[in-house]
Amino acid sequence: MSGQILLVLRAALALSLYAFLGWTLLTLWRSLRRQAEVVTVRQAPAITLTNQEQAGPGPEYMFSISEVTIGRDPTCDCQLDDKTVSASHARLSYHHGHWWVEDLASRNGTFLNAVRVAEPHVLTAGDELRCGQVLFVVAIGAAEQSDPEAVSVRES
């Protein structure tokens, strides 16, 4: 009789261990799936650069991508036709939850709120960004477009 009880107890212990392992793996899988959803939803907020010309606001450049290059080169995301702007002048990038500006060794410099950018700096809404003689006002917020890779230029 005691052999049968011992066998039942062993079977119950084995079943409870397998149930615990299954529950643990299911919990881990749900957690990883939830984390993957959070990471894929986390996207760079749109950044808008409004060109401030002498006669008033100029064209507006809106980007919904996580890295924007500014310069005269046709491969730049924000292409500017100004002789004071270098071919690859500056880079705006979104990481660590903020937009950052970085000078790309431009000849005439990149300035953030009238201070020369020597190392990457965080951008905030309302900042003035100057590349050469081109002055932008920065706006950060939700994009009006559904395509996350979209870039738009609007003439004012």
ChimeraX attribute file (.defattr): number of C-alpha atoms within 10 A of each C-alpha:
attribute: neighborCount
match mode: 1-to-1
recipient: residues
	/A:1	5
	/A:2	7
	/A:3	8
	/A:4	9
	/A:5	10
	/A:6	11
	/A:7	11
	/A:8	12
	/A:9	12
	/A:10	12
	/A:11	12
	/A:12	12
	/A:13	12
	/A:14	12
	/A:15	12
	/A:16	12
	/A:17	12
	/A:18	12
	/A:19	12
	/A:20	12
	/A:21	12
	/A:22	12
	/A:23	12
	/A:24	11
	/A:25	12
	/A:26	12
	/A:27	12
	/A:28	12
	/A:29	12
	/A:30	11
	/A:31	12
	/A:32	12
	/A:33	12
	/A:34	11
	/A:35	12
	/A:36	12
	/A:37	11
	/A:38	11
	/A:39	10
	/A:40	8
	/A:41	9
	/A:42	10
	/A:43	15
	/A:44	22
	/A:45	19
	/A:46	22
	/A:47	26
	/A:48	23
	/A:49	23
	/A:50	23
	/A:51	22
	/A:52	18
	/A:53	13
	/A:54	8
	/A:55	6
	/A:56	8
	/A:57	15
	/A:58	17
	/A:59	15
	/A:60	18
	/A:61	20
	/A:62	24
	/A:63	24
	/A:64	24
	/A:65	20
	/A:66	17
	/A:67	16
	/A:68	18
	/A:69	22
	/A:70	23
	/A:71	25
	/A:72	20
	/A:73	17
	/A:74	13
	/A:75	12
	/A:76	17
	/A:77	18
	/A:78	23
	/A:79	18
	/A:80	19
	/A:81	14
	/A:82	14
	/A:83	12
	/A:84	18
	/A:85	25
	/A:86	22
	/A:87	22
	/A:88	20
	/A:89	26
	/A:90	26
	/A:91	20
	/A:92	21
	/A:93	20
	/A:94	20
	/A:95	13
	/A:96	7
	/A:97	11
	/A:98	15
	/A:99	22
	/A:100	18
	/A:101	24
	/A:102	20
	/A:103	23
	/A:104	20
	/A:105	13
	/A:106	17
	/A:107	14
	/A:108	16
	/A:109	21
	/A:110	28
	/A:111	21
	/A:112	20
	/A:113	15
	/A:114	11
	/A:115	12
	/A:116	14
	/A:117	19
	/A:118	13
	/A:119	10
	/A:120	14
	/A:121	15
	/A:122	16
	/A:123	22
	/A:124	14
	/A:125	13
	/A:126	13
	/A:127	17
	/A:128	21
	/A:129	25
	/A:130	24
	/A:131	24
	/A:132	19
	/A:133	15
	/A:134	17
	/A:135	22
	/A:136	24
	/A:137	19
	/A:138	20
	/A:139	18
	/A:140	20
	/A:141	13
	/A:142	12
	/A:143	18
	/A:144	10
	/A:145	14
	/A:146	8
	/A:147	10
	/A:148	15
	/A:149	10
	/A:150	14
	/A:151	19
	/A:152	13
	/A:153	14
	/A:154	10
	/A:155	11
	/A:156	10
